[in-house]
Amino acid sequence: MSGDQKVRPPAVAGAFYPDEAAALRRALADSFAAARLEPVDDEEGGVRPEEAVPKALVAPHAGYVYSGPVAGSAYARVRRAAGRIERVVLLGPAHRYPLDGVAVSSADAFGTPLGTVPIDAEARDLVVGVPGVRVLDAAHAAEHSLEVHLPFLLDVLGATFRLLPLVVGVTDPAVVADVLAAAWGGPETLVVVSTDLSHYLPYEEAARLDAATAAAIVAGDVGGIADRDACGAYPLRGLLVAAARRSLPLRLLDLRSSGDTAGGRDRVVGYGAFAVG
C-alpha cells in the first residue's frame, strides 16, 4: 500500500485484543480452540462444519477473552471459503458517536496488527447512493464494533478480501436491508453483522433473555428484537429483513455469555453466533 493512502489505525488494539501480531495470533487460536462446531442442539437443520458456507454471519464484538470463542464459532464456518470471498460487508453499531443512518469511511484501508485491510471503494460508491448513507469518518474513528472482527477475518480468509465497513446508527431496518442489497453480490461477498446480546444482567436472567432473542433471530422476527436485547439491534434487524427478502434461513451456532467464558456471573454480557443461508 502506497504511503499516500489513508489508513484508519486500530483504536482498541491492546485493549480488546493484543496489539502485537504473535500474541494476537495466539489469542485467535485460543478463540477457535474454544469455539463450538456442532449444532447447539439436536434439532433438524443444525449447522455442521461440512455444510455450505453461509452468506452472512452474526458475531459478537467484545474483548477476545470474553467473546472470542463465540466469534470463533461463527468464523470457523467460512474458513474453507478463503480465496473465494473477495468482499466482506461488515456492519456494526455506533457506540462512541451519536449517529442517525449509516456511516461509511473515506479511508483507503483499515489497519490491524496483522496488516492492513483494503477498503472496497466500488462497494462504498454503491451504498453511498442509498438514502440514509453518508461518508462520516468520525463515526469510525473510535468504534470497536467493526475493528475487533478484522483479525478474525484475516485469520480465516487471509489477506485476499476488500472491506466495506458500515457503522449503523438509528436506522429503519428496511434502509439497512437496502444498503445490503446494494452490496449483496454473489458467493464472493460475505456479510457480517456485529452485535453483543444482553448487557450486565445476572447470569440466569441474561441466559433467559438471550435465549428469547436467539429464538427471535432464528425466526426472522424483526419486532421481537428490542434495543436492549442487542447493542447491534439496528444492523441486526436490517439483516433479518434482507434475509427474509431472499427467503434465507437463519441458524443458531453458539449462545454463551461472559459468565461462561471469563469473569463472574453477577453481571454478564451475552454473545451469540448465527449463520444466514
C-alpha positions in Angstrom: 0.0 0.0 0.0 1.4 3.3 -1.0 2.3 5.9 1.6 -0.2 8.5 0.3 -3.2 6.2 1.1 -5.4 7.0 4.1 -5.4 4.2 6.7 -7.7 4.2 9.7 -5.5 3.0 12.5 -6.6 0.5 15.2 -8.4 2.2 18.1 -8.7 -0.7 20.6 -5.7 -2.9 19.9 -4.0 -3.6 23.2 -7.4 -3.3 24.9 -10.0 -5.6 23.3 -7.3 -7.8 21.7 -3.5 -7.9 21.7 -1.6 -5.2 19.8 1.3 -7.5 18.9 1.0 -9.9 16.0 2.2 -13.1 17.6 0.1 -12.6 20.7 -2.9 -11.7 18.6 -2.5 -14.9 16.6 -2.3 -16.9 19.8 -5.5 -15.2 21.0 -7.2 -16.1 17.8 -6.0 -19.7 18.1 -7.4 -19.8 21.6 -10.7 -18.5 20.4 -11.1 -21.1 17.7 -10.0 -23.8 20.1 -12.9 -22.9 22.4 -15.4 -22.5 19.6 -18.4 -24.7 19.1 -18.5 -26.5 15.8 -21.5 -28.8 16.4 -25.1 -27.6 16.5 -26.3 -26.2 19.8 -29.0 -28.8 19.9 -30.0 -31.9 18.0 -32.9 -30.3 16.1 -33.0 -31.0 12.4 -31.4 -28.1 10.5 -28.5 -27.6 12.8 -25.4 -26.2 11.1 -22.4 -28.5 10.8 -18.9 -27.5 9.5 -19.3 -29.6 6.4 -22.4 -27.7 5.2 -22.4 -24.9 2.7 -20.6 -21.7 3.6 -23.0 -19.1 5.0 -23.9 -15.9 3.1 -23.9 -13.9 6.3 -22.7 -14.3 9.9 -23.7 -12.6 13.2 -20.9 -12.5 15.7 -20.0 -10.6 18.9 -17.5 -7.8 19.4 -16.3 -7.8 23.0 -12.8 -8.4 24.3 -11.5 -11.7 22.9 -11.2 -13.3 26.3 -14.9 -12.8 26.7 -16.5 -13.2 23.3 -13.7 -14.7 21.2 -14.9 -18.3 21.5 -18.4 -17.4 20.3 -17.0 -15.3 17.4 -14.8 -18.3 16.6 -18.0 -20.4 16.3 -19.2 -18.1 13.5 -15.9 -17.6 11.7 -15.0 -21.2 11.6 -17.8 -21.7 9.1 -16.2 -19.6 6.4 -12.5 -20.7 6.7 -12.8 -23.0 3.7 -14.1 -20.1 1.6 -10.6 -18.4 1.8 -9.7 -17.3 -1.7 -13.3 -17.3 -2.8 -14.6 -14.5 -0.7 -13.3 -11.2 -2.1 -15.6 -8.7 -0.3 -16.7 -8.5 3.3 -19.6 -6.2 4.1 -19.2 -5.5 7.9 -21.9 -3.8 9.8 -21.8 -2.8 13.5 -23.5 -0.4 15.9 -22.3 3.1 16.9 -21.0 3.1 20.5 -19.0 6.3 20.5 -20.7 8.6 18.1 -24.4 9.7 18.1 -25.5 8.6 14.7 -28.6 8.5 12.6 -28.4 6.5 9.4 -25.4 4.6 8.1 -21.8 5.8 8.0 -19.1 4.7 5.6 -15.4 5.6 6.0 -13.4 7.6 3.5 -10.2 5.6 4.4 -8.4 3.5 1.8 -7.7 0.8 4.3 -8.2 -0.2 8.0 -5.1 -1.1 9.9 -4.6 -4.1 12.2 -1.6 -5.6 14.0 -1.8 -8.4 11.3 -1.6 -5.9 8.4 -3.9 -3.5 6.6 -7.3 -4.4 5.1 -8.1 -2.5 1.8 -11.4 -0.8 1.5 -13.7 -1.8 -1.4 -14.2 1.6 -3.0 -16.5 0.3 -5.6 -18.9 -1.1 -3.0 -18.6 2.1 -1.0 -19.7 4.1 -4.1 -22.7 1.7 -4.5 -24.0 2.1 -0.9 -23.4 5.9 -0.7 -26.2 6.1 -3.4 -28.7 4.6 -0.9 -30.7 7.2 1.1 -29.5 7.4 4.7 -25.9 6.5 3.9 -23.1 9.1 4.2 -19.3 9.3 4.5 -18.5 10.1 8.1 -15.1 9.2 9.4 -15.9 10.5 12.9 -18.3 7.5 13.4 -15.5 5.1 12.6 -12.6 6.7 14.4 -13.0 5.2 17.9 -15.6 2.5 17.1 -14.7 -1.1 18.2 -17.7 -3.0 16.9 -16.1 -3.4 13.4 -12.4 -3.4 14.3 -12.4 -6.4 16.5 -13.7 -8.6 13.6 -10.8 -7.8 11.3 -8.2 -10.1 12.9 -10.7 -13.0 12.7 -11.4 -12.2 9.1 -7.7 -12.1 8.2 -7.2 -15.4 10.1 -9.9 -17.3 8.2 -9.8 -15.6 4.8 -6.3 -14.4 4.5 -5.4 -11.0 3.1 -7.4 -11.6 0.0 -10.6 -9.6 0.6 -11.7 -6.0 0.5 -13.7 -4.5 3.2 -16.9 -2.4 3.3 -17.2 -1.1 6.9 -20.6 0.3 7.9 -21.4 1.9 11.2 -25.1 1.7 11.7 -26.9 4.2 13.9 -30.7 4.7 14.4 -31.9 3.4 11.1 -35.1 1.7 9.8 -34.4 -2.0 9.1 -35.6 -1.6 5.5 -33.0 1.0 4.9 -30.3 -1.3 6.2 -31.6 -4.1 4.0 -31.5 -1.7 1.0 -27.8 -0.9 1.9 -27.1 -4.7 2.0 -28.9 -5.2 -1.3 -26.6 -2.7 -3.0 -23.5 -4.6 -2.0 -25.0 -8.2 -1.7 -23.2 -9.6 -4.6 -22.8 -13.4 -5.0 -20.6 -16.0 -3.4 -17.7 -13.7 -3.5 -19.3 -11.5 -0.8 -19.7 -12.2 2.9 -21.9 -10.2 5.1 -21.1 -9.9 8.8 -23.3 -8.2 11.5 -21.5 -7.3 14.7 -23.6 -7.4 17.9 -23.5 -8.5 21.5 -26.7 -9.5 23.2 -27.9 -8.6 26.8 -25.7 -6.4 28.9 -24.8 -6.5 32.6 -27.6 -8.8 33.9 -27.3 -11.6 36.4 -26.2 -14.9 34.6 -29.6 -16.7 34.7 -31.6 -13.6 33.7 -29.2 -13.0 30.8 -29.5 -16.6 29.7 -33.3 -16.4 29.6 -33.3 -13.1 27.7 -30.6 -14.2 25.3 -32.4 -17.4 24.5 -35.6 -15.4 23.7 -33.5 -13.1 21.5 -31.9 -16.0 19.7 -35.3 -17.5 19.0 -36.5 -14.2 17.5 -33.4 -14.0 15.3 -33.8 -17.6 14.0 -37.5 -16.9 13.4 -36.6 -13.7 11.5 -38.8 -11.8 13.9 -37.7 -8.2 13.5 -40.2 -6.9 16.0 -39.0 -9.4 18.6 -35.6 -7.7 19.0 -35.7 -4.7 21.2 -32.9 -2.2 21.5 -32.0 -3.6 25.0 -31.8 -7.1 23.6 -28.7 -6.5 21.4 -26.5 -3.5 21.1 -26.3 -4.1 17.4 -30.1 -4.2 17.1 -30.3 -1.8 14.2 -27.9 -3.6 11.8 -29.3 -7.0 13.1 -32.9 -6.1 12.3 -31.8 -4.9 8.8 -30.1 -8.3 8.2 -33.3 -10.1 9.2 -35.2 -8.1 6.6 -32.6 -8.8 4.0 -32.7 -12.5 4.7 -36.5 -12.5 4.6 -36.4 -10.8 1.2 -34.3 -13.7 -0.1 -36.0 -16.5 1.9 -32.7 -17.4 3.5 -32.8 -19.4 6.8 -31.1 -18.3 10.0 -29.4 -20.7 12.3 -28.0 -20.5 15.8 -24.4 -21.6 16.1 -23.5 -20.7 19.6 -25.0 -18.9 22.6 -23.0 -18.1 25.7 -22.2 -15.2 28.0 -19.1 -13.8 29.7 -20.2 -15.9 32.6 -19.4 -19.0 30.5 -16.1 -17.8 29.0 -14.4 -15.4 31.5 -15.4 -13.4 34.5 -18.0 -13.7 37.2 -21.8 -14.3 36.9 -23.2 -11.3 38.8 -23.2 -9.0 35.7 -22.6 -10.7 32.4 -22.8 -9.8 28.7 -24.4 -12.2 26.3 -23.0 -13.3 23.0 -24.5 -15.2 20.1 -23.2 -16.6 16.8 -25.6 -17.1 13.9 -25.4 -18.1 10.2 -27.6 -16.9 7.3 -28.1 -19.0 4.3 
